[in-house]
Amino acid sequence: MIKYLRLQQQFNAAAMLQEAGRLAQTWWKEHYNARHYEGNWSLIPLRAPGGDPQNIFAMHASANESVRYADTPLLEQCPHIKAALDFFQCEKMSVRLMKLDAGAVILEHTDQDLTMEEGEARLHIPLQTNEAVDFYVADECLHLREGECWYLNLSLRHRVENKGTTDRLHLVIDCLVNDWLRELFATAELQKEVTDADLAPRVSREDQEKIIAHLREMNTTVSNELADKMQQELL
């Protein structure tokens, strides 16, 4: 099982960052899982269920097969970002710009079923970062550079600390794994496998129940569907 890998490909982070900067500030929405971070962690959906730019949820393919993802109108304003997405010859699910403000922290957690081996891979392309952003995967500290593309096994424990004075902004792409993506991963310039020491229990039942309660409080169609799915898995 892959712990993480860095692709050989480099992307035009500066051009994509300019496009992100031209999007209206009102499109930035706070991440819905407020229990998983301190400070400000926000996002803009560029590909979402039904192409709705107001829908900030990223549901795994296994969670609800009826969900159909489509480009939001915001993606049409970002040709360099769209070109980067077109490089990946696989089906894209959620695509988001995700910003972690200076001084903010994403608390340690795991994302279930989000692994290449289980059919869905999350890719990170940093558009803006700094030397004081530490991304920990199973306690190993990684530094993702602007324009690089990383696959991270987020079913493992992970957390992020932005101890710098500038915001961190990533393009985050959820892909369904196919033969093309497997072949691409096989050419990665850096790759590490999961060891026994990396493995840890899934999110505790107590934490899952808190997440379900928070989703119920939001009381949207998508949040209730996700809460129903999580509740079913607890039975």
C-alpha positions as CSV (number, residue, x, y, z in Angstrom):
1,M,0.0,0.0,0.0
2,I,1.3,3.4,-1.0
3,K,1.9,6.0,1.9
4,Y,2.6,8.9,-0.5
5,L,4.2,9.7,-3.8
6,R,5.3,12.7,-5.8
7,L,4.8,12.7,-9.5
8,Q,7.4,13.8,-12.0
9,Q,5.0,16.4,-13.5
10,Q,5.3,20.1,-12.6
11,F,2.3,22.4,-13.0
12,N,2.1,26.2,-13.5
13,A,1.3,27.2,-9.9
14,A,1.8,30.9,-10.5
15,A,-0.8,31.1,-13.3
16,M,-3.3,29.0,-11.4
17,L,-2.8,31.1,-8.3
18,Q,-3.6,34.2,-10.3
19,E,-6.8,32.6,-11.5
20,A,-7.7,31.7,-7.9
21,G,-7.0,35.2,-6.8
22,R,-9.5,36.6,-9.4
23,L,-12.4,34.7,-8.0
24,A,-14.7,36.7,-5.8
25,Q,-13.9,36.4,-2.1
26,T,-17.6,35.6,-1.4
27,W,-17.1,32.2,-3.1
28,W,-14.8,31.1,-0.2
29,K,-16.7,28.9,2.3
30,E,-15.5,27.6,5.7
31,H,-14.8,23.9,5.7
32,Y,-17.9,22.1,7.0
33,N,-16.0,19.9,9.5
34,A,-15.3,22.6,12.1
35,R,-14.1,20.0,14.6
36,H,-11.1,19.1,12.5
37,Y,-9.3,22.5,12.4
38,E,-8.4,25.6,14.4
39,G,-8.1,29.0,12.7
40,N,-9.5,29.4,9.2
41,W,-9.7,26.6,6.6
42,S,-11.8,27.4,3.6
43,L,-12.6,26.2,0.1
44,I,-14.0,27.0,-3.3
45,P,-15.7,24.1,-5.2
46,L,-14.6,23.9,-8.9
47,R,-16.2,20.5,-9.4
48,A,-19.1,19.5,-7.2
49,P,-22.3,17.4,-7.1
50,G,-24.5,18.7,-9.9
51,G,-22.0,21.4,-10.7
52,D,-23.3,23.5,-7.8
53,P,-20.6,26.0,-6.6
54,Q,-22.4,26.3,-3.3
55,N,-22.0,22.6,-2.6
56,I,-18.8,22.3,-0.5
57,F,-19.1,18.6,0.3
58,A,-16.7,16.1,-1.1
59,M,-18.4,12.7,-0.9
60,H,-16.5,9.6,-1.6
61,A,-17.6,7.5,-4.6
62,S,-18.4,4.6,-2.2
63,A,-20.6,6.8,0.0
64,N,-23.3,7.5,-2.6
65,E,-23.1,6.1,-6.1
66,S,-26.0,8.3,-7.2
67,V,-24.0,11.5,-6.8
68,R,-22.9,13.0,-10.2
69,Y,-20.1,15.5,-10.2
70,A,-19.8,18.3,-12.8
71,D,-17.7,21.4,-13.3
72,T,-19.0,24.5,-11.6
73,P,-19.2,27.8,-13.5
74,L,-16.2,29.0,-11.6
75,L,-13.9,26.5,-13.4
76,E,-14.7,28.2,-16.7
77,Q,-13.0,31.3,-15.3
78,C,-9.8,29.3,-14.7
79,P,-8.3,28.0,-17.9
80,H,-4.9,27.1,-16.4
81,I,-6.5,25.1,-13.7
82,K,-8.8,23.5,-16.2
83,A,-5.7,22.5,-18.3
84,A,-4.1,21.0,-15.2
85,L,-7.2,18.9,-14.6
86,D,-7.3,17.8,-18.3
87,F,-3.9,16.3,-17.8
88,F,-5.3,13.6,-15.6
89,Q,-7.0,11.1,-17.9
90,C,-9.3,9.7,-15.3
91,E,-12.7,10.5,-13.9
92,K,-12.6,13.5,-11.5
93,M,-15.0,13.7,-8.5
94,S,-14.6,16.7,-6.2
95,V,-12.1,19.4,-7.3
96,R,-11.6,22.3,-4.8
97,L,-9.3,25.2,-4.0
98,M,-8.5,24.8,-0.4
99,K,-6.9,27.5,1.7
100,L,-5.3,27.1,5.2
101,D,-4.7,30.6,6.6
102,A,-1.4,31.6,8.3
103,G,-1.4,30.2,11.8
104,A,-4.2,27.7,11.2
105,V,-4.0,24.0,12.0
106,I,-5.8,21.0,10.6
107,L,-6.1,18.6,13.5
108,E,-5.2,14.9,13.2
109,H,-7.8,12.8,11.6
110,T,-8.3,10.1,9.0
111,D,-10.4,10.0,5.8
112,Q,-12.0,6.6,5.3
113,D,-11.9,4.8,2.0
114,L,-9.7,7.5,0.4
115,T,-6.9,5.4,-1.0
116,M,-5.6,4.4,-4.4
117,E,-6.0,0.7,-3.4
118,E,-9.7,1.2,-2.6
119,G,-10.3,3.0,-5.9
120,E,-10.2,6.8,-5.1
121,A,-7.1,8.9,-4.9
122,R,-6.7,12.5,-3.6
123,L,-4.1,14.6,-5.3
124,H,-2.6,17.9,-4.0
125,I,-1.1,20.6,-6.1
126,P,0.2,23.5,-4.0
127,L,-0.4,26.8,-5.6
128,Q,1.0,28.9,-2.7
129,T,2.8,27.6,0.4
130,N,5.7,28.5,2.6
131,E,8.6,26.7,4.4
132,A,6.7,26.6,7.7
133,V,3.8,24.5,6.4
134,D,4.2,21.0,7.8
135,F,2.0,18.2,6.4
136,Y,2.2,15.1,8.6
137,V,1.2,11.7,7.3
138,A,1.4,9.1,10.1
139,D,3.8,11.4,12.0
140,E,6.1,11.8,9.0
141,C,6.5,15.5,8.1
142,L,6.3,16.3,4.4
143,H,6.9,19.6,2.6
144,L,4.9,20.0,-0.6
145,R,6.3,22.6,-3.0
146,E,4.5,24.9,-5.3
147,G,3.7,23.3,-8.7
148,E,4.3,19.7,-7.5
149,C,1.7,17.0,-7.5
150,W,1.4,14.6,-4.6
151,Y,-0.8,11.6,-3.8
152,L,-1.2,11.1,-0.1
153,N,-2.8,8.1,1.6
154,L,-5.3,10.0,3.8
155,S,-6.8,6.9,5.4
156,L,-3.7,7.2,7.6
157,R,-3.5,9.7,10.5
158,H,-2.7,13.1,9.1
159,R,-2.6,16.7,10.2
160,V,-1.3,20.1,8.8
161,E,0.2,23.1,10.6
162,N,0.7,26.4,8.8
163,K,3.2,28.1,11.1
164,G,4.2,30.6,8.4
165,T,3.0,34.2,7.8
166,T,1.3,33.5,4.5
167,D,-1.7,31.4,3.6
168,R,-1.4,27.9,2.1
169,L,-3.5,27.3,-1.0
170,H,-3.8,23.9,-2.7
171,L,-5.7,22.6,-5.7
172,V,-7.2,19.3,-4.4
173,I,-8.4,16.7,-6.9
174,D,-10.3,13.5,-6.0
175,C,-9.9,10.9,-8.8
176,L,-11.3,7.5,-9.6
177,V,-8.4,5.2,-10.1
178,N,-8.0,3.6,-13.6
179,D,-5.2,2.0,-15.5
180,W,-4.0,5.4,-16.8
181,L,-3.6,6.7,-13.2
182,R,-1.9,3.5,-12.1
183,E,0.6,3.8,-14.9
184,L,1.2,7.4,-14.0
185,F,1.8,6.5,-10.4
186,A,4.3,3.9,-11.5
187,T,6.5,6.6,-12.9
188,A,6.6,8.7,-9.7
189,E,9.9,10.2,-8.8
190,L,9.4,9.7,-5.1
191,Q,7.3,7.0,-3.5
192,K,7.0,5.4,0.0
193,E,5.1,2.4,1.1
194,V,3.0,2.1,4.3
195,T,4.7,0.3,7.1
196,D,3.2,-1.4,10.1
197,A,4.2,1.5,12.3
198,D,2.1,3.8,10.1
199,L,-1.1,2.0,10.6
200,A,-3.5,3.3,13.2
201,P,-7.2,2.8,14.1
202,R,-9.9,4.6,12.1
203,V,-11.7,7.6,13.6
204,S,-13.2,6.7,16.9
205,R,-16.9,6.0,17.2
206,E,-17.2,9.0,19.4
207,D,-15.7,11.3,16.8
208,Q,-17.8,9.8,14.0
209,E,-20.9,10.5,16.1
210,K,-19.9,14.1,16.6
211,I,-19.4,14.5,12.8
212,I,-22.8,13.0,12.1
213,A,-24.4,15.4,14.6
214,H,-22.7,18.3,13.0
215,L,-23.9,17.2,9.5
216,R,-27.5,16.9,10.9
217,E,-27.2,20.4,12.2
218,M,-26.4,21.7,8.7
219,N,-29.6,20.1,7.5
220,T,-28.9,20.1,3.8
221,T,-29.8,17.3,1.4
222,V,-26.2,16.4,0.9
223,S,-25.2,16.6,4.6
224,N,-28.2,14.5,5.6
225,E,-27.3,11.9,2.9
226,L,-23.7,11.8,4.2
227,A,-24.9,11.5,7.8
228,D,-27.2,8.7,6.8
229,K,-24.4,6.8,5.2
230,M,-22.1,7.3,8.2
231,Q,-24.8,6.3,10.6
232,Q,-25.4,3.1,8.6
233,E,-21.7,2.2,8.8
234,L,-21.9,2.5,12.6
235,L,-24.6,-0.1,13.0
